[in-house]
Amino acid sequence: MKSMLFSRFFILLPWILIVIIMLDVDTRRPAPPLTPRPYFSPYAGGRGGARIPLRRSRPDGRPGRGLEKLNESRSQAQPEPQLPTIYAITPTYSRPVQKAELTRLANTFRQVAQLHWIVVEDAAARSELVSRFLARAGLPSTHLHVPTPRRYKRPGLPRATEQRNAGLAWLRQRHQHLLLHQRAQPGVLFFADDDNTYSLELFQEMRTTRKVSVWPVGLVGGRRYERPLVKNGRVVGWYTGWRADRPFAIDMAGFAVSLQVILSNPKAVFKRRGSQPGMQESDFLKQITTVEELEPKANNCTKVLVWHTRTEKVNLANEPKYHLDTVKIEV
Ligand SMILES: *[C@@H]1O[C@H](CO)[C@@H](O)[C@H](O)[C@H]1NC(C)=O
């Protein structure tokens, strides 16, 4: 009896081994090459490509390791190469809540397919905090910087003008050669300030922007919301609590522009000269569109998908001047 069991075992053993080896070989089959990565291309290497002086890439021109890993896994999960890329320009500056604000934005943007984040620091150089943050943020990004001239750093003057323009310049330079070769890529630009909260639905809405699209913004203008008034699918006016005489009575977070429009209006920028407080949006939009042309989104502008939340000014009254903590911690 025992010897029969043994002989059976030895007859089966080679077959079992063969099956195990075959399974092993199958799982070790090399994954298909990831280049070109549909998620990343054609604007691949978000932080790479050092043609514009405002931007500094890693020495080897490749994104950080962690970043690359995350993007690889995503490119397999949702390869949507035909989607227009959403370019989000976020001006930012050093302050106690900066990293918290950027973290909130990254957590949102990371869930949006084909989004390229353009972060522009108001600084003479790129800060380590933001560089480190972006390297680990897990989404395609470009890190620029431009300092606001001192004379413009006064209350009552518009903010982030130079930073938004740096983002525009980068975008134009990046795509100019594609346009020349009739290989323009579809894209949508919007200005994503770091003190807002964005619903994921907003990105679905703006993705289909043909020229310039608009939608309501919550908690802005001294009201629960502001919105474009829509009649028969066309914008006919503005529901706003503040300076209703503005040609485009809309917040920076309330519109998106197609890349095509940005490229075919190369001179359209945010202006310092002659710009009154609160007129940044109007001054910019005037250069590229008309009210009649605007495309209402968010259910004919009846849904709030973005909020000007702002973060409360933090209380640092008890920060010690002496006897600091023994370790240096980035906040
Ligand atoms: C917006 O309004 C127009 C005209 O009334 C209508 O045809 C269209 O279906 C509406 N769009 C949405 C998303 O409700």
The ligand as an SDF file (V2000), in Angstrom:
LIG
                    3D

 14 14  0  0  0  0  0  0  0  0999 V2000
  -29.8000   74.8210  -21.3170 C   0  0  0  0  0  0  0  0  0  0  0  0
  -30.8290   75.5750  -21.8860 O   0  0  0  0  0  0  0  0  0  0  0  0
  -31.0690   75.2840  -23.2490 C   0  0  0  0  0  0  0  0  0  0  0  0
  -32.0900   76.2720  -23.7740 C   0  0  0  0  0  0  0  0  0  0  0  0
  -33.1350   76.4530  -22.8670 O   0  0  0  0  0  0  0  0  0  0  0  0
  -31.5000   73.8530  -23.4040 C   0  0  0  0  0  0  0  0  0  0  0  0
  -31.7310   73.5380  -24.7630 O   0  0  0  0  0  0  0  0  0  0  0  0
  -30.4390   72.9380  -22.8310 C   0  0  0  0  0  0  0  0  0  0  0  0
  -30.8560   71.6100  -22.8740 O   0  0  0  0  0  0  0  0  0  0  0  0
  -30.1000   73.3340  -21.4140 C   0  0  0  0  0  0  0  0  0  0  0  0
  -28.9640   72.5790  -20.9850 N   0  0  0  0  0  0  0  0  0  0  0  0
  -28.9520   71.8470  -19.8770 C   0  0  0  0  0  0  0  0  0  0  0  0
  -27.7190   71.0900  -19.5900 C   0  0  0  0  0  0  0  0  0  0  0  0
  -29.9210   71.7950  -19.1300 O   0  0  0  0  0  0  0  0  0  0  0  0
  1  2  1  0
  1 10  1  0
  2  3  1  0
  3  4  1  0
  3  6  1  0
  4  5  1  0
  6  7  1  0
  6  8  1  0
  8  9  1  0
  8 10  1  0
 10 11  1  0
 11 12  1  0
 12 13  1  0
 12 14  2  0
M  END
$$$$
